[in-house]
Amino acid sequence: MIAHSGPQRATEVFDSTVFTRADLRSAGLRGRELTALVRSGRLLRLRRDRYARPDVDPVVAEAVRIGGRVTCVSLLQLLGVFVLAAHGVHVQVEPHRSRLGRRDAEAHRVHWAEDGAASTLHVTSLDAAVRHAVRCQSPRASVATLDSLLHQRLITMDELRAIFARLPQRFGAVLALADASSESGPETFVRLLLRSLGASFETQVHIPGVGRVDFVVDGWLIVECDSRAFHEGWAKQQRDRARDMAAARLGYVTIRPLAADILSDPAGTREALREVMEALGPQLVGARRSQLRRKGSRSLPRPPNRPNAPRSPEL
């Protein structure tokens, strides 16, 4: 199983892990030796003229078994890229070279080949996978996938522009929202929800005495996107509570929507964010102005946020 991330993981995924009989013969294996390896389980025969090592990823094995290559969200998942959901294996097949049974067609998502011959037997190019994933996913999920690709430096913005040049123009809005600063899918979702609310916010903000936080909204609200992977265990909860206390002493309010809720119920999360901002925002701004007047200051300093992002429709 692949245990690395980023470019090293990509190298492992795209390395040849499926071989033809000719490949194995050129490596020095004779016919009888090949048969013995298959019978002993030290080599897998996935389909006619397709072989793999026993530790081949099950997704790869299934794609090759039905006569295709892993693509779309299935390939991106192998690379460690954020994908909201993937049902079955997403497989690219060539229209005239694969006999796809009804059961396989129903269990998996089939993408017909749209470019030249692939350089490997088991996966498509990253370009093809991204094009398939943008077409296959919702706009919000697609933005999260692009953010993940950029953040992990698996692709550059220029390369993404070249990929989108081969897609219909209607997908241009998805590319325009991509942002490499998002460190997780839930962060992308929250960023898009805040945009839809017309809120002013900064991402990945370092606050002295607190540390780096996911979002600072309107200069007073900290939003942290908590997931089980990074916030499980009492030690991590202690750290989070200490950070929240330090932020509160500086006048910030911290909320921690759960990643599972952000991804499964974005509409509910958006409504909760709106209610928090409407309920507490005026009170906090008024309290800060009163405090500044007592100190002799005439105006409330602007928070170090970028200008309000234009309100955008909810994706």
N, C-alpha and C positions, 0 to 999 in steps of 0.2 A: 504494500500500500504506500501511496505517496505521502510523505510526512513534511515536506518542505513547503515554502511559500514563495510568492513573487517569481522573479526571473528563473531561479533555480528550479522551482516546481514546473514552470513552463517547459524548461529544457527536458525534464523527465517525462512530461506528458507527450511532447512531440517527438521524443526519441522513438526509433522503430522498436515496437514491442510485438508486432505481428509479422510473420514471415511467410513467403511462398516456399514451395518445395525447391524451386531453383535457388532461392536464397540459402536454404539449408545445405543443399548440395554443394554450392560454391564455398560454403564454410567448412567443407570436408566430410559432411555426413553422407554415408552411403544409404541405399534404399533399405537394407535390412536394419541398419542402426536406427534409422528414422522410425521404422515400424516398432522396434523394440522400445524406443523412448516413449512413443505414444501408448503402447500397451502397459508400460510401467507407470504411467502418469507423470513422467518427467517432462513431457511435452503434450500440449493439448492440440487436438485437431478441431478447430472451430467450425469449419466447413470445407468444402472441396478446395484444396490448394491454399488453405489458410491455417497457420499454426501459431501457437503462442506459448510462452512459459506458464507454468502453473500459477504463478502469482499475478497474472494479468488482471487488471481491474475488471470486475464483473460488468460494468457499463460498456467497456471496450469489447469484452468478449461477446456480449449480447448484440451489439451493433454489427460486429463482423459476422456473427452467426447468421444474421438475416440478410447479409449481403451489402452492408453499408459502412459508413464512417460516422463516428460520434461528431455531433455539431451542436449549434445553438446553445441553449442553457445547460445541456448535459456536459458539453465540452467546457463551458465556462465554470461549472461547478468543479470539474476535475482540476481546473487551474486555481481554485480557491477564490474565485470571483463571486461577489454577492449575486444571488438569484432568488427572487421571491418564492417561486414555486416551480417544480418540474415534475410533470406526470409522465411516467414511463421514460423510455430513452429516446432522445431526439436524434434521429439518424438521417444522414444524407445518402440518398441512393440515386443511381443513374437509371433513368427511365427504361433503358433497353438492356440492362445488364443484371437486373435483380428480379427474382420471382418472389414477391412478398405475399405470404399467406394472409388470409383474412384475420386470423387471430393476432398475428404480429402487427398488422396494420391498425387493429383496434387497440392494442396494448401500448403502442408507441406512437410518437409523433414523427411523421415522415416529411422530410424536406427534399425536394427533387434537386439534383445537381444543377447549378447555374453557372459554373465556371469550368475551366479546364481541368485536366487530370491532376489529382492531388499528389503531393510528394510522399505521403505516407499511406499505408493501407488501413489505418485504424481511426484517424481523426482528420477533419477538414482543416483548412487554414483558419487562423484566428479571424481574419477579415470576414470569411464566410460565416463563421459562428456568430460574430457580432451582428452582421446583417440579418441573419435568421432570428437572433434574439430580439432585435428591435421590432421586427415584424410580429413576433410571437407573444411578446409581453405587453402589458398595459404601459401607457406613457410613463407613469410614475415609477413602475418597476424597471423600465428601460433606463431611466435617468440614474437610478440607484446602481444598476449594472455598469453603466458608463463611468460613474464616479469611482466605483471599485476598481475598474480597469486602470483608470488614470492614477488613482492613489497608490496602487501597487506597482505602478510604472511598467505595466505590461503593454501599454500603448501610449502614444503621444496624442496631443490634441490635433496636430497636423495629420497624423495617420487616421484619426477619427473623421476628420473633415473629408479625407479621400474616400473613406468607406461610405460616408453619408452622401457623397456625390453620386453614388450608384443606387441610392434609394430614392423613392418618390419625395418630392419637395415637402409634402405634409409632415415628414419626420424631422424637418429642420428645427422645429420648436423643441424637440427632445434634446438635440445636440446643444442648442443654445443654453440649456439649463444645466449642463454637465459642470461639475465642480470637483476638482481633485482634492479639496480640503476635507471632504466628508470621509470619515474613517470607517463608516459602517452603513449598511442599508437603512437602519432606523434613523440615523442622522440625516440621510438624504430625504427621507419621508418628512421629518420634522421641518427641515429647511423649506421644502416645497409647501408644507402647510402654513408656515409663517409667511411665506411670500403671498399665498392666497389670502391671508388676513391683512396684508398691507403693512406688516410690522417692520420696524427697523431693527436689524440684528447683526451681530458679528458671530463668526464661527471660530472655534479653537482659540479662545481668548485666555491669555495668561493674566490672572489676578494675583497681585502680591499677597502672600500669606494664605492663599487658597490653592493656587496651582492653575492648571489649564482646565477650562470647562468647555463643554460642547457648544453652548450658545449663551450669549448675553443679549436679551431682548429689551429694547427701549431703555437701555442703560440701567435696569434694575432687576430684571427677571433672568435668573439662570435656569436653563433647561439642560438636564443631563439625561441622555438616552441609556437607560440601564438595561443590561442584558445579563442573563444568568452566567454566561461564560466569564464576564469580567467583574461581576459584583457578587459572586457566590462566596459564602463563608463568612464567619463572624469577623475575622480580621479585616476583610475588605469592607464590611459594613461599618466597622468602627472607623476606618479611614474616611469613608464617605460622610459619616455623621460629623466627624471632626471638621471636614472641609465645609460642610453646610453651616456649622456653627461659626466658623471663621468668616464665611461669606455674610452671614446674618449680622455679624458685628460691624461689617462695613456697609450695611444697609441693603443688601441683596436678599431677594426671596428665591429659594431654590425649589424646583419641582423636578421629580424624577419619573416621567412616564415610562412604563415598562415596554421594552422592545417588542414583546409579543403583542401587546395592545396596539402599539403604533402600527405594526404591520398588518394585524388582523382587523383592526377597526380604526382606520385613519380618519373617518368622518367623526367618530366619537372623540378621538384625540384632538382634532381640530376644534371641536366645540368646547372641550375642556380648556384648551389654551386660550380661546377667546374669552371664556368666562373668567378665568384667572386674571387676564390682562384688564378686563373691564371692571372687575370687582376690586382689585388691589392697586392698579395703576394710578388712578386719580388720588387715592389716599396717600400713596407714597410720594408722589410728586408734590402734593400739597404740604406734606410733612417736611420734605426737604426744603421747600421754599420758606416755610416758617423758620426752620433752623438757620437758614442762611440770613434771613432778615434779623434774627437775634444776634447774629455775628456781624451785622453791618453790611452784608453784601446785598446789592440791589437786584441781582438777577440770578437765576438758576443756571449754572454752567451746563453747556450741552454735553451729553455723554459722548465718549470717544467712539461713537458708532458711525458707520458709513451712512450716507443719506438713505432715507426710506426706499426700500426696493419697491418698484411699481407693483401694484396689486395685480396678481395674475390669476387666471381661472384655476380652480382646483383640479389637479391632474388625477 
